[in-house]
Amino acid sequence: MRTFIILSIFCHAHIVVIGQTDSMNQFDSNGNKDGKWTVFYNAAGKEVSDSAQAVWYRYTYYLQGKNLYAYEWCGKNDVVIALSGQDQNEKLKLLDGAWKITDKKGNVKSIQIFNKGEYVAHRVFYPTGNIREYCNFENQHFERGEFEPHTYCKRVYDQTGAVEYYYMRGPPSESLWSFYRSNFDSTYVTNQKVVGDSTFATVTHYSGNQTLRQMDQIIIKGQRSIAHGSFTFWYANGQKKEEGLYDHNKRIGEWKQWEKDGTEIKTAPDLDQLNRTDEDGKKTGWWIVYLDDDLKQLKDSTGATHCRYTYYTGRYDHYFMGTIGSKKAPVQFSESDTLKRGKLNLLNGDHISNYETGNVQYLLSARDGIITDYKEFYPEGELKTHLIYSMECGAPIRICIKQYDKNGNLTYDGTNLVPQDLRRYNSEN
């Protein structure tokens, strides 16, 4: 990022707070500057290597010989006004306190703030006086009981004062800096940390003024994002929908889920609360599904031999399952398929259908009427698709999806909404 030049010619910068307890002015094994270093400036604001020629000094940070916080010069007619912290008597003064930079007409261009040589924050302004950019480098990411160094984000505003986009500081690159930039109003980055070639971000998505989801992610440069940390989802009406934790794309611990009216969702049906509709007349909560001998889903109990439970939110059937049997490949029902709901068998155990070759094509597992696992195989016998319905995967709203090529290589591994996200994924791939 950028620091600024002292006295009459320094402009807006991007420096991160660096602890003063670090070892100073060190070299790595290749003889390159590494870690925290002191930077000196003469009375003209020019960087000098000899402290004897300097009037001011600050701190910066090197990685493999690259100055991560190099500055850019501003216009030579800029004027710097010390607002505070400049009452030092020493000949060599440490940059401290607040500085105001104006143009020759007196218009404020920026406010820069130091704390004992370390860059704390800055505000940059349009000629009209409206804020153009804001960084607070003390607003760092907090994890495992401590704040992470070198973490921040920057807000950029349009001339009306509305947030235009956000920059996340990325890891050092060939050009010293790379940024993750969001050009969409729907994405708001609150913090991040740099770990090797990845960044940590908490991202919030909006629809208008309504928050839809907030998630912690590890963003791997040039590759993908990994869910890691807390996740929260909301309905469009503002009611919280889901809340829980991820550990490297895997749901962990207890997840809580709610319906639009605030009712907490149960992972198993309350048999006294089946077949409900919401205020719009749409199915909501747990419903009975009627099935024939091919496990085809029927509209009602006419012609049904089996039944199971499913979960609805609006028009979405989160346990929708196509037919797995046919006349040529009838379903082989589990020996434990003896549970009853009225006159119908309640789906329970493993249910299999085969290719004409005898190899398994579908394997559907259920427990007490609720689907727990689904597998589809290639004709040669290799696993093609695996859907997992479990609390860890976010059931009843979500499932885990794994897809494989014919060589057994995992081509997709994620947690998706059902069925719309699965259908969209299949259409895109």
ROBARO-376932 format. One record per residue: x, y, z of N, C-alpha, C, O, CB in turn; residue in one letter. Coordinates in steps of 0.2 Angstrom, whole numbers, plus 2048, in hexadecimal, padded with zeros to 3 digits. Atoms other than C-alpha are relative to their C-alpha. Glycine has a CB too. Layout:
BEGIN
XYZXYZXYZXYZXYZA
...
***
This chain:
BEGIN
8047FA80080080080080480680080A8067FF7FB800806M
7FC7FA8008058128018018048067FC80480A7FD8047FAR
7FF7FB7FA80C81D80E8008077FD7FF8077F68067FF804T
7FF7F980380E83080B80680380280A8018067FA804802F
7FA7FC7FF81C83C80B7FE8068057F98088058028037F9I
8017FB7FA81E84881A8008077FD8028087F78057FE805I
7FF7F880181D85B81A7FB8027FB7F58017FB8078027FFL
8047FD80581786380A7FE7FB7FB7FA7FE7F68038067FES
8028048068158547FF7FE7F98018017F47FE8068007FBI
8028077FF80D8448067F88007FF7F48048018027FD806F
8088018027FC83D8007FE7F98048017F78087FF7FF7F9C
8048057FD7F082F8058047F97FF8077F87FA7F97FF7FEH
7FC8068007F881E80A7FC7FA8027F67FB804806801804A
8048067FE7F380C80E8067FC8048097F88027FD7FC7FAH
7FB8047FC7FE80681D7FC7FD8067F77FF808805805803I
8038047FA7FA7F982A80480180680A8028067FF7F97FDV
7FD7FF7FA7FD7FA83C8057FA8018047F48007FB800806V
7FB8057FF80D7F18408038008078058068098068017FBI
7FE8007F98127EC85280780280180C8007FD7FF7FA803G
7FA7FE7FF8217F58588057FB80480B7FD804800807804Q
7FC8057FC8277E68628047FC7FB8087F87FD7FC7FC805T
7FD80480582C7DE8528088017FF80A8078017FD8007F9D
7F97FE80183F7DC84E8008057FA7FD8047F58047F97FES
7FF7FA8058457EB8448057FE7FB80A7FC7FD801806804M
7FA80080584F7EC8348047FA7FF80A7FA7FF805806802N
7FD8068018527DA8318007FE7F87FD8017F47FC7FB804Q
8008038078577D08217FE7F98007FF7F58068078017FDF
8028078018517BF81B8067FC7FE80C7FF7FE7FA7FF7FCD
7FB80480185C7B18178048017F98097FF7F87FE7F8800S
7FE7FE80785E7B88058038078008058097FB7FB7FF7FBN
7FD7F98008647C980B7FB8057FF7FD80B7FE8068007FCG
8057FB8018547D18087FD8038067FC80080B7FA7FD7FBN
8047FD7FA84B7DD8147FA7FC8017F67FA7FD7FE8087FEK
8068047FE83E7D481E7FE80380680180480B8027F9800D
8037FE7FA8327D982B8008088017FF80C7FC8047FE806G
8017F87FF8307EB83380780380080C8018027FE800807K
7FA7FC80183C7F882E7FE8088017F880A8018038007F9W
8007F97FF83F80B8318018037FA8058027F6804803806T
8007FC80683C8178238018088027FE80A8077FA8007FCV
7FE7F97FE8448298247FF8057FA7FF8037F5808800802F
8017FB80584083981B8038068028048088087F8802800Y
7FD7F97FF84984A8197FB8058017F58048008058017FBN
8057FA7FF84185B81B7FC8017FA7F78047FB804806802A
80480080683B85A8097FB7FB7FF7F87FB7FA8058017FAA
80480680183284A80C8027FB7FC7FE7F67FA7F98037FEG
7FD80580483E8408028027FA8058067FC80A8058037FCK
7FD8067FC84282E8098088007FF80A8017FA7FD7FA7FEE
7F980080085482D80E8027FA8047FF7F8808803806803V
7FE8067FD85E81E8148048018068057FD80B8057FC7FBS
7FC7FF7FA8698278217FC8058057F980A8038068047FED
8047FC7FB86082D8318038078017FF80B8047FF7FC806S
7FC7FA7FF86D83B8327FD8067FC7FD80C7FE8078007FFA
8037FB8048648448247F98018017F68057FD8027FD7F8Q
8078017FF85384082A7FD8058058008078097FE7FA801A
8047FC7FB84684B8337FA7FC8037F87FD8087FD8077FCV
8058057FE83883E8348017F97FE8057F77FA7F98037FCW
80080780283682C8347FA7FC8027F67FF8068067FC804Y
8068057FF82981E8348027F97FF8087F87FF7FA8027FBR
7FF80780182780B8337FD7FE7FA7F88007F87FE7FD806Y
8038048068248008248027F98018047F78068038037F9T
7FF8087FF8257ED8218027FE7F97FF7FF7F47F97FD802Y
7FD80380682F7E38147FE7F98007FE7F5806807801800Y
80180780182B7D280D8057FE7FA8038007F57F97FE7FFL
7FC8038068397C98038038067FC8048067F67FD7FC7FCQ
7FD7FB8038417DA8007FB8057FD7FE80B7FA8057FE7FBG
8057FB8038317E37FA7FD8048067FB80180B7FA7FC7FCK
8037FC7FB82B7F28047F88007FF7F68027FA8028077FFN
8078018008197EE8077FC8068017F68067FF7FD7FB805L
8047FA7FE8147FF80C8048067FD80580C8007FF801807Y
7FD7FB80381D80A7FF7FB8067FF7F58057FE8037FE7F9A
8047FA80181681C7FC8008027F98058017F6801805805Y
7FF7FD8078128267ED8008088027FD80A8077F97FF7FCE
7FF7F97FF8168397EC7F98037FE7F68017F98068037FBW
8067FC8028088467EB8038067FD8088077FB7FC802807C
7FE7FA8048088567E280480580580380580B7F98047FEG
7FB7FC7FC8168627E77FD8068038008098088058027FBK
8037FA7FD80A8707EB7FB7FE8067F88038097FB8037FBN
8048027FA8018667F98038038068098038077FF7F8800D
7FE7FD7FA80186D80A7FE7FB8067F87F98067FD807801V
8028047FB80286381A8008048068048088088067FA801V
8017FD7FA7FB86982A7FF7FB8067FB7F68067F9804800I
8008057FA7FF86083B7FA8028047F9807807807801804A
8067FF7FC7EF85E8458017FE8077FE80180B7FA7FC7FDL
7FF8027F97F68558548067FC8008087F97FB7FA7FC803S
7FA8057FF80584B85B8068027FD80B7FE7FC7FE7FA7FDG
7FA7FE8038128568548058048048098088027FF8047F9Q
7FD7FC7FB81985D8648077FD8028097FD8087FC802806D
7FA8037FF8298538638068058008078097FC8027FA7FCQ
7FA7FC80083A85B8688067FD7FD80B8017FC801802808N
7FA80480384584E8618028037F97FD8057F57FF7F97FFE
7FE7FE80784F8538517FD7FB7FB7FA7FD7F68078007FFK
8038058048498438497F97FE8037F97FA8088057F97FFL
8078017FD83684284B7FD7FA7FD7FD7F87F77FC8067FFK
80480580282B83384A7F98027FE7F68068017FF7FB806L
8077FE80281B8358407FB7FE8057FA7F88067FF7FD7F9L
8058017FB80D83684C7FA8057FF7FC80B7FD803800807D
8057FB8007FC83E84D7FC8007FA7FD7FC7F5802806803G
8047FE8067F08458408038057FB80680A7FE7F9801802A
7FE7FB8057F584E8307FA8017FB7F77FD7F98067FD7FCW
8057FE8057EA8578248048037FA8088077FA7FB806802K
7FD7FE8067EF8598127FB8047FC7F68027FA8037FA7FCI
8047FC8047E88678078038027FA8098017F97FE807804T
7FD7FD8067EA86E7F680280780180180A8067FC7FF7FAD
7FE7F97FF7F187F7F37FA8058017FC80B8038048027FAK
8067FC7FF7DF8867F47FE7FF8077F98028097FB7FF7FBK
8028017FA7DD87F8057FB7FB8017F87F98067FD806803G
8058058007D18718008037FA8038097F88017FD7FE7F9N
7FD8057FD7D486280B8007FA7FB7FA7F87F97FC7FE807V
7FF8068047DA8538018007F98047FD7F48028078007FCK
8018067FC7DC84680F8028028078058078098057FB7FDS
7FE8007F97DE8438228047FA8018017F58007FA801805I
7FC8057FF7EC8388278027FF80780380480B8078007FCQ
7FF8017F97EF8308388057FB8028057F57FF7F97FE804I
7FB8057FE7FE8288408007FF8077FD80380B8078037FEF
7FF8027F98018208518077FE8018087F88007FB7FB802N
7F98027FE8138208568047FD7FA8077F87FA8007FC806K
7FD80280681981E8447FC7FB7FC7FF7F97F68077FD802G
80480580380C81183F7FA8047FD7F68088007FE7FA804E
8067FD8047FE8168327FA7FD8037F97F78048007FE7F9Y
8068027FD7ED81583B7FA8017FC7F67FC7FB7FF805806V
8067FF8047E081C82F8018067FB80680A7FC7FA801804A
8007FA8047DD8288217F98017FD7F57FC7FC8057FF7FAH
8067FE8047CE8318188038057FB8078097FB7FB804805R
7FE7FC8067D08388077F98037FD7F48007FE8037FB7FAV
8067FC8027C48458008008027F98058037F67FF806805F
8017FD8067BD84B7F080180880080080A8067F97FF7FDY
7FF7F88007C085E7EB7F98038037FA8088068018037F9P
8077FE7FE7AD8607F08008008087FC80380B7FA7FD7FDT
8008017F97B285B8027FD7F98027FD7F78087FC805803G
8038077FF7A884A8018067FB80180B7FB7FD7FB7FE7FBN
7FB8057FF7B283B8078007FB7FA7FB7FA7F77FE7FC806I
7FE8058067BA8307F98027F98028017F47FF8058047FCR
7FE8067FE7C282380380280080880380580A8077FE7FCE
7FF8017F97C481C8158037FA8018017F47FF7FA801804Y
7FD8067FD7D081081D80180180880380680A8077FE7FCC
7FE8007F87D280C8308037F98018017F48017F9800804N
7FC8067FF7E08008328007FD8068047F88078078027FDF
8008037F97DD7FD8447FA7FB8007F97F78057FF805805E
8058048007CD7F483F8027F97FD8017F87F77FA8037FCN
7FD8068027D57E383E7FC7FA8017F87FA8058077FF803Q
8048077FF7CF7D183C8027FD8078087FD8098027FC7FAH
7FF8037F97CD7C884D7FF7F97FF7F97F77FD7FC803805F
8018088007D07B584E8047FD80580A7FF8068027FE7F9E
7FC8047FB7D57A985B8038048068088038088057FC7FDR
7FE7FC7FB7D67B68688058067FF8088098048037FC805G
7FB7FB8027E17C285F7FF8047FA7FB8017F58077FE800E
8017FC8067E17D08528067FE7FB80C7FD7FD800807801F
7FB8028067EA7CB8418038077FE7FF80B7FC7FC7FC7FBE
7FC7FA8037F77D883B7FE8007F87FD7FB7F5807800801P
8007FF8077F67DF8297F97FE7FE7F87FB7F88057FC7FDH
8078018027E37DE8287FC8078007FC80B8047FC7FB805T
8047FA8007D77EB8227FC8007F97FD7FC7F5804807800Y
8037FF8077CB7F08147FF8087FF80080C8047F97FD800C
8017F98027C880180B7F98017FD7F87FE7F88068027FCK
8067FE8037B88098078018067FB80480B7FD7FA802805R
8007FA8057B68147F77F98027FF7F57FE7FE8047FD7FAV
8077FD8017A88207F57FF8047FA8048067F77FF805806Y
8017FB8057A08297E77FF8078027FF8088087FA7FD7FBD
8007F97FE79E83C7E67FA8028047F98078078018047FAQ
8067FE7FC78D83B7EF8017FD8077FC7FF80B7FA7FC7FCT
7FF8027F97948327FE7FE7F98017FF7F68067FD804805G
8028087FF78D8207FA8067FC7FF80B7FE7FB7FB7FF7FAA
7FB8058017998117FB8007FE7F97FB7FB7F78007FB805V
80080280779E80D7E98037F98008007F57FC8058057FCE
7FD8077FF7A97FD7ED8058008068068058098047FF7F9Y
7FC8017FB7B57F67F98067FC7FD8067F87F97FD7FB805Y
7FA8038017C77F17F88027FB8068027FD80C8068057FEY
7FD8047FB7CE7E28028088007FE80A7FF7F87FD7F9800M
7F98018017E17E28048027F97FF8007F4803804803806R
7FE8078027E87D27FB8077FF80280B8048057FF7FF7F9G
7F98017FE7F97CA7FE8058037FB8038057F58017F87FFP
7FB7FD8058097D17F68017FC7FA8007F67FA807801804P
80080380680B7CE7E48068037FC80A8067FF7FA8017FBS
7FA7FD8048187D27D680080880080580B8007FF7FE7F9E
8017F98008117E47D67FF8038077FD8088097FA8027FCS
8007FF7F98127E47E97F97FF8037F97FD809802807802L
8078007FD7FF7E57EC7FB7FD7FB7FC7FE7F57FE807802W
8068028037F07DC7E67FA8018047FA80180A8007F97FDS
8067FF7FD7DE7E07EA7FA7FC7FE7FA7F97F87FE8087FFF
8068038027CE7D77EB7FA8068007F98088057FE7FA805Y
8057FA8007C17E47E57F97FD7FE7F87F97FA8028047FAR
8078028017AE7E27E67FD8067FC7FD80C7FF7FD7FF806S
8047FA8037A57ED7D97F97FF8017F58037FD8027FF7F8N
8078017FF7947E77DF7FE80380780180280C7FE7F97FFF
8027FD7FA78A7F07EC7FE7FA8057FD7FB80B7FA8047FFD
8038057FC7847DF7F28067FD8058047F98097FE7FA7FCS
7FA8037FD7967DA7F980380580580580B8028057FD7FCT
7FD7FB7FB79D7E38098057FC8048037F78087FA803805Y
7FA8047FD7AE7DD80F80180480780280A8078068007FCV
7FF7FD7FA7B07E18228077FF80280A8048067FB7FD805T
7F98017FE7C17DA8258047FA7FC8007F77F98007FF808N
7FC8058037CF7CE81F8067FF8048088038088018017F9Q
7F98017FE7DF7C68238047FD7FA8017FA7F68007FC806K
7FB8038057EE7C18188037FA8038077FB8088048067FDV
7FD8067FE7F47B08198037FD7FA8007FA7F67FC7FB804V
7FD8038068017AB80C7FC8037F97FC8097F97FF7F97FFG
8037FE8067F87AC7FB7F88008017F58007FC8027FC7FAD
8078007FF7E67AD8037FE8068048038098087FE7FA803S
8027FB7FC7DC7BA80B7F97FE8047F67F98027FE8077FCT
8058027FC7CF7B88197FB8068007FD80C8018017FF807F
8047FA8007BF7C38177F97FE8037F77F88027FF8017F8A
8078007FE7AE7C581F7FC8047FB7FD80A7FB7FF802808T
8037FD8067A27C98117F88008027F67FA8048017FC7F9V
8077FF7FF7907CF8127FC8017FA7FF8067F67FE805806T
8047FF8067837CE8047FA8038027F68018077FF7F97FCH
8067FC7FF7757DA8037FB7FF7FA7FD7FE7F5801807802Y
8057FF8067657DB7F97FC8078027F88078077FA7FA800S
8027F97FE7617EE7FA8038018078098018087F8800801G
7FD7FF7F97637F280D8007FA8048027FA80A7FC806803N
8018067FC75F7E08138067FC7FF8087FA7F97FA7FD7FDQ
7FB80580076D7D58187FE7F97FE7F97F7801804800807T
80280780276C7C48108047FA8038027F58057FF7FF7F8L
7FC8057FD77B7BB8168078038018098087FE8027FA7FBR
7F97FD7FE78C7BE81E8047FA8028027F58057FF804807Q
7FC80780079A7B181D80880280180A8077FE7FF7FC7FAM
7F98007FF7AC7AF8228037FB7FA8017F67FA8037FE807D
7FD8048067B77A981380880180080A8068027FD8027FAQ
7F98008027C97A580F8008007F87FE7FC7F58047FA802I
7FF7FF8087CC7AC7FD8067FF7FE80B8027FF7FD8077FFI
7FA8028037D97A37F48018047F97FD8037F58017F97FFI
7FF7FC8067E17AF7E78007FC7FA8037F77F9807804801K
8008038077DC7AA7D57FD7F98007FD7F67FB8078007FEG
8038078007D379A7DB7F98018027F48017FE8047FC804Q
8078007FE7C479A7E67FF80280780480480A7FE7F8800R
8017FE7F97BC79E7F77FF7FA8047FB7F58027FB805800S
8028067FB7BB7928067FC8038067FE8088098077FD802I
8047FE7FA7AE7948138037FE8068057F88077F97FD800A
7FC8027FA7B77958247FE80680580080B8048078007FEH
8027FC7FB7AF79D8337F88008017F57FC7FF8038077FFG
8078007FF79E7A38377FC8027FA7FE8067F67FE806806S
8057FE80578F7A482B7F98018037F77FE8078007FA7FBF
8077FF7FE77E7AC82D7FC8027FA7FF8067F5800806805T
8047FF8067707AD8207F98038037F78018087FF7F97FCF
8067FC7FE7607B88217FB7FF7FA7FD7FE7F4801807801W
80680080574F7B78188008087FD80380C8017FA7FE802Y
8017FA80374A7C680D7FC8058057FD80B8057FD8007FAA
8047FC7FC73F7CC81B80480280780180580B7F97FC802N
7FC7FE7FB74D7CE8278017FA8068057FB80A7FE806803G
8008057FB74A7BE8318067FB7FF8087FA7F97FA7FB800Q
7FA80580175A7B38347FE7FA7FE7F97F7800804800807K
80280780375A7A382A8047FB8038027F58048018017F9K
7FB8057FE76A79A82F8068038038078088028027FB7FAE
7FA7FD7FD77979C83A8047FA8038017F58067FD804806E
7FB8057FD78879183E8078017FD8098077FB7FE7F97FDG
7F980080179A78D83B8037FC7FA8007F67F98047FF806L
7FD8048057A578782C8077FF80280A8038058008037F9Y
7F98017FF7B677F82D8037FD7FA8027F87F88027FB806D
7FD8028077BF77F81C7FA7FC7FC7FB7F77FA8067FC801H
8068038057AE77C8127FC7FB8047F77F88008037FE7FAN
8048057FD7A777081F7FC8038067FF80780A8057FA803K
8047FE7FA79977482B8027FD8068037F78067F88007FER
7FE8037F979D77183D7FB8038057F8808804808802802I
8047FE7FA79477284D7F98007FE7F67FD7F9802806802G
8077FF80178277684F7FE8067FC80080B7FE7FC800807E
8037FA8047797808427F98018027F57FC8038007FE7F8W
8077FE7FE7697898467FC8037F98008067F57FF805805K
8047FE80675B78C8387F98028037F78008078007FB7FBQ
8077FD7FE74B7968397FC8017F97FF8027F4801807803W
8047FF80573C79882E7FF80880080180C8047F97FD801E
8007F98017377A98277FC8048067FD80A8077FC8027FAK
8047FD7FB72B7AC83680480080780180280C7F97FD801D
7FC8007FA7397A98438007F98038037F88087FE805804G
8018077FD7347978478077FC7FF8097FC7F97FA7FC7FDT
7FA80480174478C84A7FE7FA7FC7F97F67FE8037FF806E
80180680474577E83D8037FA8048097FA8068038017F9I
7FE8067FD74676D8448037FB7FB8007FB7F57FB7FC804K
7FD80580475175F83C7FC7FA7FE7FD7F67FA8077FE802T
80580680174375283D7F98038017F88088058017FB806A
8077FE80073075583B7FD8008067FD7FA80A7FC7FD7FAP
8058017FA7247598497FA7FE7FC7F78017F87FF807803D
80680480471674D8437FA8048017F58037FE8007F9803L
8067FC7FF70975A84A8018067FC7FC80A7FC7FF801808D
7FF7F980471076883F8017FE7F98058037F6805804803Q
7FF80280771075F82E7FC8047FB7F68067FD8007F97FFL
8047FD80570A76781E7FD8078017F78088007FA7FB7FEN
8027F97FF7097798228028047FA8068037F6804803806R
7FF7FB8057087888178028078037FF8088097FA8017FBT
7FE7F97FD70F79A8197FA8057FE7F58037FC8068027FED
8057FB8017057AA8187FF8017F87F98047F7802807803E
8017FF8077077AA8057FD7F97FD7FD7F97F78078017FCD
8038068027007988048057FB7FD8037F67FA7FB8027FAG
7FB8058027117908008027FB8058017FD80B8068047FEK
7FE8057FB71778080880580280480A8058028017F97FCK
7FA7FF7FC7227828178017FB8057FC7F88077FE807803T
7FF8057FB72A7768238007F97FD8007F87F77FB801806G
8008088027297638237F97FE7FD7F48007FF8017FC806W
80680380371C75B8178017F97FF8077F67FF7FF8047F9W
8008078027187498138008007F87FD8047F47F97FD802I
7FF80180871D7438017FE7F97FF8007F48038088017FEV
8038078027147347F98047FD7FA8068017F67F88017FFY
7FB80380571E7287EF7FD7F97FD7F97F68018077FE803L
80280680371A7197E38067FB80180B7FC8057FE8007F9D
7FA8057FF7257097E28068027FD80B7FF7FE7FD7F97FDD
7FA7FD8037317127D78038068048088098027FF8027F9D
7FE7FA7FB73371F7E57FF8077FC80280C7FD807800802L
8027FA80372B72C7D97FC8048047F78018077FD7FE7F9K
8047FB7FB72473B7E27F98017FD7F98037F7804806801Q
8077FF80271173C7E07FD8068037FF8098087FC7FA802L
8047FA7FE70574A7E27FC7FF8067FC80480A7FC8037FAK
8048027FA6FB7417EF8017F98018057F67FE7F88027FFD
7FF8077FE6F97307F77FD7FB7FB7FD7F57FC7FC7FF807S
8038058056EF7297E88067FC7FD80A7FF7FA7FC8047FBT
7FB8058036FA71A7E280680080480B7FC8018018037F9G
7FA8007FC70771D7F08007F98037FB7F6806800806804A
7FF8067FC70F70E7F88058028068057FF80B8037FB7FCT
7FB7FE7FB71C7188027FF8088017FC80B7FE8077FF7FEH
8007F97FE71E72980A80780280380A7FE8067FA802804C
7FA7FD7FC72C7348117FF8078027F980A8008077FF7FCR
8007F97FE72F7458188048057FC80A8037FA801802807Y
7FB7FB80373675580F7FF8068037FA8078087FE8007F8T
8007F97FD7397678147FF8057FA8038057F5806801804Y
8017FB80573277680A8028078038008088097F88007FEY
7FF7F97FF73778880A7FD8037FA8008037F5807803802T
8037FD80672B7917FE7FE7FA7FB7FB7F57FD8048057FDG
80180580572A7877EE8057FB8008057F67FC7FF8037F9R
7FB80480173A77E7F17FF7FA8057FE7FA80B807803802Y
8008067FD73A76C7F68077FE80180B7FC7FD7FC7FA7FCD
7F88017FF74B7697FF8027F98008087F8801801804807H
7FE80880174A7567FE7FD7FD7FA7FC7F77FA7FD7FD806Y
8028028077447557EC8047FA7FE80A7FB7FE7FF8067FBF
7FC8058027497457E57FC7FD7FA7F67FB7FA8017FA805M
80380380674673E7D37FF7F88018017F58068048017FAG
8018077FF74072C7D08077FC7FF80B7FE7FB7FC7FE7FAT
7FA80480074E71F7D37FE7F97FD8037F57FC803800807I
8028068027447107CD7FC8007F97FA8057F77FD7FC805G
80480180673C7097BD7FE7F97FF8007F58038048037FAS
8028078017346F97B68067FC7FF8077F68017FB8007FAK
7FA8048027456F47AF8058008068097FB8078048037FAK
7FC8007FA74E6F97BF7FC8028067FC8078098068057FFA
8047FF7FA7426F77CE80480280680A8008077FB7FA801P
7FD7FE7F97466FE7DF8017FA8047FC7F68057FD806803V
7FF8057FB74E6F27EB7FF8038078038078098077FC7FFQ
8017FC7FA7466F77FB8047FC8068057F68067F87FF802F
7FD8037FA74F6F580C7FC7FB8047F67FC804803806804S
8038057FB74B6E78187FD8048067F88028098057FB803E
8037FC7FA7486F58257FB8057FE7F9809802806804803S
8067FC80373B6FD81A7F97FD8027F57FB7FE8008007F8D
8068037FD72E6F88267FC8058047F68038078017FA804T
8037FB7FC72970882F7FA8027FC7F98027F6804806801L
8067FF80371770D82C7FE8088027FF80A8077FB7FB802K
8047FA7FE70E71E82B7F97FF7FD7F88007F78048067FDR
8068028026FC71982A8017FA7FC8047F57FE7FD8067FBG
8008068046FA70C81C8078007FB8087FB7F87FA8007FBK
7FA7FF80470B7128138067FE8048077FF80A8008077FDL
7FA8027FD71C70C81680480780080480B7FB8047FB7FBN
7FC7FA7FF72771A81D8077FF7FE80A7FA800800803807L
7FA80280373771B8138067FF80680680480A8038057FBL
7FB8027FB74571381E8057FB7FD8037F67FB7FD7FE806N
7FB80580275670B81A8038027F98028087F77FD7F9800G
7FD7FF80775F7098097FC7FE7FB7F97F87FB8077FD800D
8048028057567097F98058007F98088067F87FA8047FFH
7FB8018057607037E97FC7FF7F97F77FB7F98057FB801I
80280280775D7037D68067FF7FC80B8027FD7FB8057FDS
7FA8028037696FB7CA7FF8017F87FA8027F58017F9801N
80080080776E6FD7B87FF7F97FD7FE7F48018078027FDY
80180680376A6EF7AC8067FB8018057F58017FE8007F9E
7FA8047FF77C6E97AE8007FD8088047F88098068047FFT
8008037F97786E67C180480580480380480B8037FA800G
7FD7FB7FC7836F57C77FB8048037F68068008058047FCN
8047FC7FD77B7007D38008077FD80580A7FB802801808V
8017FA8037747107CB7FE80680680180B8067FA8007FBQ
8027FB7FB76B7197DA8007FC8077FF7F68077F98037FFY
8008037F976D7167ED7FD80680480080B8058067FE803L
8047FB7FC7607207F88007FD8077FD7F88087FA8027FDL
8018027F976171F80B7FC8058047FC80B802807800803S
8057FC7FC7547258178007FD8078017F78087F98007FDA
8018027F975172482A7FA8048027F980A802806802804R
8067FD7FD7407268317FC8057FC7F98097FE801803807D
8047FC80573972D8218048067FE80180A7F97FA803803G
7FC7FA80374773A81E8067FE7FD80A7F97FF802805807I
7FA8018047547398118068028038078078067FF8037F9I
7FA7FE7FD7657388188068007FB80B8037FC8027FB805T
7FA8018047707338097FE7FE7F97F97FA7F88057FB803D
80280180776F7327F68067FF7FC80B8037FC7FB8057FDY
7FA80180477C72A7EA7FE7FE7F97F97FA7F88057FB803K
80180280777C7297D78077FE7FD80C8017FE7FD8067FBE
7F980380278971E7CE8008007F87FB8007F58007F9802F
7FF80180779071D7BC7FE7F97FE7FF7F58038078027FEY
80280680278B70E7B28067FB8028047F58037FF7FF7F9P
7FB8057FF79C7067B58017FF8088057FB80A8078037FDE
8008017F979A7087C880380580480380580A8037F9801G
7FD7FB7FC7A37177CD7FB8058037F68077FF8058047FCE
8047FB7FC79B7247D98008067FB8058097FA802801807L
8017FA8047947337CF7FE80680480180B8047FB7FF7FAK
8037FA7FC78A73E7DB7FF7FD8077FC7F78087FA8037FDT
8018027F978973D7EE7FD80680480080B8048067FD804H
8037FB7FD77C7477F77FF7FE8087FD7F88097F98027FDL
8008017F977D74880A7FB8048047FC80A804807800804I
8057FD7FC76E74D8158017FF8078007FA80A7F97FE7FEY
7FF8017F977475082780180780380180C8008077FD800S
8007FA7FD77575D8348068047FF80680A7FE7FF7FF808M
7FA7FD8027877618308008037F98038087F88067FB801E
8017FD80778276581E7FB8058007FA8087FB7FF7FA7FBC
8057FB7FF7747708247F97FE7FE7F58027FD8028057FBG
8078028017657658227FC8038057FE80480B8007F8800A
8038028067577678208008057FA7FE8047F47F97FF801P
7FF7FB80575B7778168057FF7FA8048007F5801807803I
7FB80180576B77280E8037F98008017F5805806805802R
7FD8078007757628098078017FE8098077FB7FC7FC7FBI
7F980080378775E8058007FC7F97FC7F77F98057FC805C
7FF80380678B75A7F38077FE7FE80B8037FF7FC8057FBI
7FA8028037997507EC7FF7FD7F97FB7F97F88047FB805K
80080380679C74C7DA8077FE7FD80C8017FF7FD8067FBQ
7FA8038027A97417D18007FF7F97FA7FE7F68017FA804Y
8008038077AF73D7C08017F98008017F68058068047FCD
8008078007B172C7BA8067FD8028077F78037FF7FE7F8K
7F98027FD7C372B7C08008008088057FE80B8058047FDN
8007FF7F97BD72E7D28028068038038078098047FA803G
7FE7FA7FD7C373F7D37FA8058027F58057FE8048047FAN
8057FC7FE7B974B7DD8008077FC80580A7FC801802808L
8007FA8057B37597D17FC8068047FC80B8027FD7FE7FAT
8047FB7FD7A77627DD7FF7FE8077FD7F88097FA8027FDY
8018017F97A67637F07FE80680480180B8058077FD804D
8037FA7FD79A76F7F87FA7FF8047F77FA8047FF8067FBG
8068007FD78B7738027FB8057FD7FD80B7FC801802808T
8057FC80477C77A7F87F98008027F77FB8068017FD7F9N
8078017FF76A77E7F97FD7FB7FC8007F97F77FD8077FFL
80480580475E7717F37F98027FF7F68058038007F9804V
7FD80380575876F7E68038057FB8078047F67FC7FC7FCP
7FF7FB80575B7807DD8088017FF80A8017F97FE806802Q
7F97FF80176E7817E08037FA7FC8077FB7F8804801806D
7FE80680477176F7DA7FE8007F98027FF7F57FD7FA803L
8027FF8077677727CA8048057FD8068047F77F9802800R
7FC7FB8037707827C78087FE7FF80B7FF7F9800807804R
7F98038017817797CA8007FC7FA8057FC7F68027FD806Y
7FF80580577D76B7BE7FF8047F98028017F47FA7FB801N
8017FD8077777777B08068047FE8078057F87FA805801S
7FA7FC8017877817B28067FC7FE80B7FE7FC802805805E
7FB8048017927727B17FE7FA7FC8027F57FB8027FD807N
***
